[in-house]
Amino acid sequence: MPACLVGLGSNAGDRAHLLQQAVDRLAGQESVRVTAVSRWHETPPVGGPPGQGPFLNGAALLETSLSPEALLDALLEIERALGRTRAARWSARTIDLDLLLYDRRTLRTPSLALPHPRMAWRRFVLEPAVEIAPTMVHPPTGWTIARLLEHLDTAAHYVAVTGPIGAGKTHLAERIVEKTAGVLMPDPVDWKLLAPFSFDPGGNGRRAAIEFLQRRAELLTASRDVWLPGGALVVSDFWFDQSAALARALLPQQQREAFQQRLETAAREIVRPKLIVLLDVPARQAGWLGHRGEEELSADVLDRLDQATIELAGVPGNGPVLRLTGGEAPDALEEVLAAVEAMA
């Protein structure tokens, strides 16, 4: 039977009793066998209305013959039976049961996303999960639960904002820095080079791609003083691998392979982000397109750049990716701030 990981939380009522009741009700399901349960961990609330009490969080490992949708229905029914009501987002709750992993299944429907879309950077999820399922794999990253938690413990306190041209990366990065008293690391490249890049990929394109790569690599080397501002969050309005997206979209095949070798060499020396924030909004629909000279790019070039950037962000091995549908979405900043808080 498939192995599944469920996250449990409570910050209202008799928390420990409610969590144990939830485990007992799960174990009482005819098609479910609970194989391991973590300790309960007390954690501060993340996001949501102020004034909430601390959570008790835990994790349960189980085997089931239920489908993912049927298992979700069973979890929701247990929540209802234990007094869960849904008011403001991320508000206090008697019980919260999240289906985190269903083997290595990936799924996205209106009612269910697998794996859980926020589990990869939530310390309050990973710490109990690693007690009982350290070798379970998180499919989008390709990393085990243990490696995800190690990443939170060891990675620089750095968030990289990426996405298609004009998606609002700089605007969102500036808002994050404003709210966290962080340090902004602006993209050092000259975007006016993009137009000749697309018109002459074999000549100007190659030179521009190498220049983009070198400038970003210089900024992201581990020796830079910007990584030592008393533990402040560093936020860049670019992601180093955006350079690979440009090359993939615009360079001829032979030059692309040579460029990839340069990128892999440079990547060994740079600081990698703890979290990648992907603004998934088509460039031609973005409200910020044209702010820095990108308006000369053709629709075809923009589409290829969109696709390459989004595909690269989804490659396993990059680490956790928070995918947002646009920099101007009302909850975009709230999502990022909650993610930063959850990584601490």
VMD Tcl script that draws the C-alpha trace (Angstrom):
set ca {
  {0.00 0.00 0.00}
  {1.17 3.56 -0.59}
  {3.08 5.24 2.24}
  {1.66 8.64 3.18}
  {2.84 11.44 5.44}
  {0.30 13.55 7.33}
  {1.02 16.75 9.25}
  {-0.93 17.51 12.43}
  {-1.32 20.79 14.29}
  {-3.43 22.40 17.00}
  {-3.36 25.75 18.82}
  {-6.84 25.87 20.37}
  {-8.33 23.80 23.16}
  {-6.54 20.82 24.73}
  {-3.92 20.58 21.99}
  {-2.22 17.33 22.97}
  {-5.54 15.58 23.54}
  {-6.90 16.76 20.19}
  {-3.78 15.59 18.36}
  {-3.97 12.17 19.98}
  {-7.67 11.91 19.13}
  {-6.84 12.70 15.53}
  {-4.22 9.93 15.43}
  {-6.65 7.48 17.06}
  {-9.37 8.32 14.54}
  {-6.90 7.92 11.68}
  {-5.84 4.52 13.01}
  {-9.51 3.57 13.28}
  {-10.08 4.00 9.55}
  {-10.72 0.64 7.90}
  {-8.29 1.24 5.04}
  {-5.54 3.00 7.01}
  {-2.64 1.64 9.07}
  {-0.69 4.18 11.12}
  {2.94 3.01 11.27}
  {4.68 5.83 13.16}
  {3.88 9.07 15.00}
  {6.35 11.82 15.89}
  {6.68 13.66 19.16}
  {4.65 16.84 19.57}
  {6.64 20.02 18.93}
  {5.56 23.41 20.28}
  {6.03 26.15 17.68}
  {4.94 29.78 17.28}
  {2.09 30.50 14.83}
  {3.13 31.49 11.30}
  {1.07 34.04 9.37}
  {-2.61 34.65 10.03}
  {-4.33 36.96 12.53}
  {-2.23 38.24 15.47}
  {-2.74 37.13 19.04}
  {-2.81 33.38 18.44}
  {-1.36 30.90 20.88}
  {1.49 28.52 20.06}
  {0.90 25.33 18.11}
  {1.63 21.74 18.91}
  {2.75 20.14 15.66}
  {3.50 16.57 14.72}
  {3.52 14.08 11.88}
  {2.09 10.63 11.25}
  {3.26 8.01 8.78}
  {0.63 5.66 7.44}
  {-0.17 3.10 4.78}
  {-3.50 3.14 3.00}
  {-5.45 1.65 0.14}
  {-7.45 4.87 -0.14}
  {-6.90 7.16 -3.11}
  {-5.37 10.58 -2.37}
  {-8.81 12.21 -2.73}
  {-10.45 9.67 -0.43}
  {-7.70 10.05 2.15}
  {-8.14 13.83 2.05}
  {-11.89 13.37 2.61}
  {-11.13 11.19 5.65}
  {-8.81 13.84 7.08}
  {-11.40 16.58 6.56}
  {-14.04 14.46 8.28}
  {-11.76 13.98 11.31}
  {-11.20 17.74 11.42}
  {-14.95 18.38 11.43}
  {-15.51 15.77 14.15}
  {-12.90 17.47 16.34}
  {-14.45 20.93 16.01}
  {-12.42 22.48 13.20}
  {-14.02 25.60 11.77}
  {-12.56 27.65 8.91}
  {-12.60 31.42 9.40}
  {-9.71 33.75 8.54}
  {-6.79 32.26 6.67}
  {-4.16 30.68 8.97}
  {-6.30 31.48 12.02}
  {-6.34 29.51 15.29}
  {-7.74 25.98 14.96}
  {-8.55 23.02 17.16}
  {-7.03 20.62 14.65}
  {-5.28 20.85 11.30}
  {-4.55 17.74 9.24}
  {-2.50 18.15 6.05}
  {-1.79 15.44 3.53}
  {1.90 16.15 2.90}
  {3.09 13.23 0.78}
  {1.38 10.31 -0.91}
  {4.37 8.16 -1.89}
  {6.02 10.13 -4.71}
  {2.73 11.12 -6.30}
  {2.39 14.62 -7.72}
  {-1.11 15.97 -8.21}
  {-2.78 19.34 -8.61}
  {-6.57 19.65 -8.56}
  {-8.86 22.41 -7.24}
  {-9.10 20.55 -3.93}
  {-5.74 18.82 -3.50}
  {-2.07 19.51 -4.28}
  {0.57 16.83 -3.78}
  {3.06 17.22 -2.30}
  {1.69 19.86 0.05}
  {2.74 23.10 -1.70}
  {4.36 24.71 1.37}
  {5.88 21.79 3.25}
  {9.41 22.08 1.78}
  {10.30 25.24 3.75}
  {8.16 24.86 6.86}
  {10.36 23.97 9.79}
  {7.32 23.12 11.92}
  {6.44 20.44 9.34}
  {9.93 19.10 8.64}
  {11.19 18.73 12.21}
  {8.52 16.22 13.30}
  {8.47 14.59 9.85}
  {12.19 13.84 9.92}
  {11.71 11.82 13.13}
  {9.55 9.24 11.36}
  {10.21 9.60 7.62}
  {13.72 11.00 7.02}
  {14.20 9.13 3.74}
  {10.83 9.93 2.16}
  {11.36 11.94 -1.02}
  {9.76 15.28 -1.81}
  {9.24 14.86 -5.58}
  {9.55 18.47 -6.83}
  {12.96 18.99 -5.21}
  {14.10 15.38 -5.44}
  {15.36 15.75 -1.86}
  {14.58 13.64 1.19}
  {12.83 15.09 4.22}
  {16.16 14.96 6.06}
  {17.91 16.95 3.33}
  {15.14 19.57 3.24}
  {15.58 20.17 6.97}
  {19.37 20.24 6.64}
  {18.96 22.87 3.92}
  {17.00 25.12 6.30}
  {19.71 24.65 8.92}
  {22.70 25.36 6.69}
  {21.68 27.57 3.72}
  {22.35 31.30 3.73}
  {19.46 33.48 4.89}
  {18.77 34.38 1.28}
  {15.62 34.49 -0.88}
  {15.87 34.77 -4.68}
  {12.88 36.14 -6.60}
  {12.60 34.91 -10.18}
  {10.08 34.73 -13.00}
  {9.46 35.98 -16.52}
  {10.57 39.42 -17.64}
  {8.26 42.12 -16.30}
  {6.58 39.89 -13.71}
  {7.28 42.35 -10.88}
  {10.35 40.69 -9.34}
  {12.00 43.93 -8.23}
  {8.76 45.31 -6.79}
  {8.15 42.19 -4.74}
  {11.78 41.98 -3.59}
  {11.63 45.59 -2.41}
  {8.43 44.91 -0.45}
  {9.97 41.86 1.23}
  {13.04 43.85 2.27}
  {10.85 46.67 3.57}
  {8.82 44.30 5.75}
  {11.74 42.27 7.06}
  {14.40 44.99 7.45}
  {16.43 42.92 5.03}
  {19.10 43.71 2.43}
  {18.18 44.12 -1.24}
  {20.52 42.65 -3.82}
  {19.46 44.13 -7.19}
  {20.19 42.37 -10.45}
  {23.52 43.77 -11.77}
  {22.84 43.10 -15.45}
  {22.11 45.71 -18.11}
  {18.69 44.79 -19.49}
  {19.19 46.98 -22.54}
  {21.39 44.17 -23.85}
  {18.37 41.91 -24.18}
  {17.19 43.35 -27.49}
  {20.45 42.75 -29.40}
  {20.67 39.40 -27.59}
  {17.46 38.25 -29.26}
  {18.21 39.80 -32.65}
  {21.74 38.41 -32.93}
  {21.98 35.28 -30.72}
  {25.20 34.01 -32.27}
  {27.14 37.26 -31.70}
  {25.68 39.81 -29.30}
  {23.63 37.07 -27.69}
  {26.65 35.05 -26.64}
  {28.48 38.12 -25.31}
  {25.41 39.30 -23.37}
  {24.78 35.86 -21.90}
  {28.36 35.60 -20.63}
  {28.23 39.13 -19.21}
  {24.96 38.38 -17.39}
  {26.46 35.22 -15.96}
  {29.68 36.87 -14.79}
  {28.00 39.84 -13.14}
  {25.57 37.65 -11.22}
  {28.30 35.20 -10.20}
  {30.49 38.03 -8.87}
  {27.62 39.32 -6.77}
  {26.74 35.90 -5.37}
  {30.16 34.71 -4.28}
  {30.29 33.55 -0.69}
  {33.01 36.05 0.28}
  {30.86 39.16 -0.33}
  {30.24 41.30 2.74}
  {26.52 41.42 1.95}
  {26.14 37.94 3.45}
  {27.26 39.16 6.87}
  {24.86 41.98 7.91}
  {24.08 40.60 11.36}
  {21.86 37.81 10.08}
  {19.54 40.05 8.06}
  {17.58 38.47 5.23}
  {19.15 39.02 1.80}
  {16.67 39.27 -1.08}
  {17.66 39.38 -4.75}
  {15.33 40.31 -7.60}
  {16.98 37.63 -9.74}
  {17.96 33.99 -9.52}
  {21.36 32.90 -10.78}
  {19.86 30.22 -13.03}
  {17.88 32.85 -14.95}
  {21.04 33.13 -17.03}
  {20.52 29.52 -18.11}
  {16.95 30.38 -19.12}
  {18.20 33.12 -21.43}
  {20.73 30.76 -22.98}
  {18.20 27.95 -23.37}
  {15.70 30.26 -25.05}
  {18.00 32.23 -27.34}
  {21.44 30.75 -27.93}
  {22.20 28.28 -30.75}
  {22.63 24.69 -29.52}
  {26.45 24.58 -29.75}
  {26.86 27.85 -27.85}
  {24.24 26.76 -25.33}
  {26.27 23.70 -24.35}
  {29.45 25.75 -23.90}
  {27.54 28.33 -21.88}
  {26.09 25.58 -19.65}
  {29.62 24.45 -18.80}
  {30.51 28.02 -17.78}
  {27.38 28.22 -15.65}
  {28.08 24.93 -13.86}
  {31.63 26.08 -13.05}
  {30.41 29.43 -11.69}
  {27.59 27.77 -9.74}
  {30.09 25.90 -7.57}
  {31.30 29.19 -6.08}
  {28.08 31.11 -5.47}
  {25.69 31.28 -2.54}
  {22.50 29.38 -3.28}
  {19.14 30.63 -1.95}
  {17.31 29.07 0.93}
  {14.08 29.72 -0.98}
  {13.31 30.51 -4.62}
  {10.18 32.62 -5.16}
  {8.81 32.06 -8.67}
  {6.39 34.64 -10.07}
  {4.53 32.54 -12.60}
  {2.88 35.18 -14.77}
  {3.30 35.46 -18.56}
  {5.49 38.42 -19.54}
  {2.89 39.78 -21.95}
  {0.37 39.92 -19.09}
  {2.79 41.42 -16.59}
  {2.18 44.95 -15.43}
  {5.90 45.76 -15.23}
  {6.92 44.85 -18.78}
  {8.85 47.63 -20.49}
  {10.17 49.34 -17.35}
  {13.78 48.63 -18.35}
  {13.76 48.42 -22.12}
  {12.29 44.94 -22.55}
  {9.48 46.27 -24.75}
  {11.67 45.72 -27.83}
  {11.52 41.95 -27.38}
  {9.18 40.07 -29.69}
  {6.23 38.05 -28.44}
  {7.98 34.85 -29.52}
  {11.11 35.70 -27.53}
  {9.06 36.58 -24.45}
  {7.17 33.30 -24.68}
  {10.38 31.30 -24.95}
  {11.91 33.12 -21.99}
  {8.75 32.58 -19.93}
  {8.77 28.87 -20.62}
  {12.52 28.42 -20.01}
  {12.46 30.29 -16.68}
  {9.48 28.37 -15.33}
  {10.85 25.01 -16.52}
  {14.24 25.62 -14.89}
  {12.65 26.58 -11.57}
  {10.94 23.19 -11.56}
  {14.09 21.12 -12.13}
  {14.78 18.79 -9.16}
  {17.83 19.75 -7.13}
  {17.22 23.50 -7.00}
  {15.73 23.41 -3.53}
  {12.37 24.72 -2.30}
  {10.35 26.84 -4.73}
  {7.39 29.03 -3.68}
  {5.32 29.43 -6.83}
  {3.08 32.49 -7.03}
  {0.71 33.51 -9.78}
  {1.90 37.13 -9.95}
  {3.74 39.85 -8.05}
  {0.62 41.97 -7.69}
  {-1.62 39.23 -6.26}
  {-3.01 40.47 -2.90}
  {-1.55 37.55 -0.97}
  {1.86 37.32 -2.74}
  {3.74 39.34 -0.13}
  {1.86 37.61 2.68}
  {2.87 34.21 1.28}
  {6.54 35.13 1.09}
  {6.64 36.66 4.58}
  {4.98 33.58 6.03}
  {7.49 31.37 4.23}
  {10.43 33.38 5.60}
  {8.96 33.12 9.10}
  {8.41 29.37 8.72}
  {12.05 28.79 7.72}
  {13.43 30.35 10.91}
}
mol new
graphics top color blue
foreach p $ca { graphics top sphere $p radius 0.5 }
foreach p [lrange $ca 0 end-1] q [lrange $ca 1 end] { graphics top cylinder $p $q radius 0.2 }
display resetview
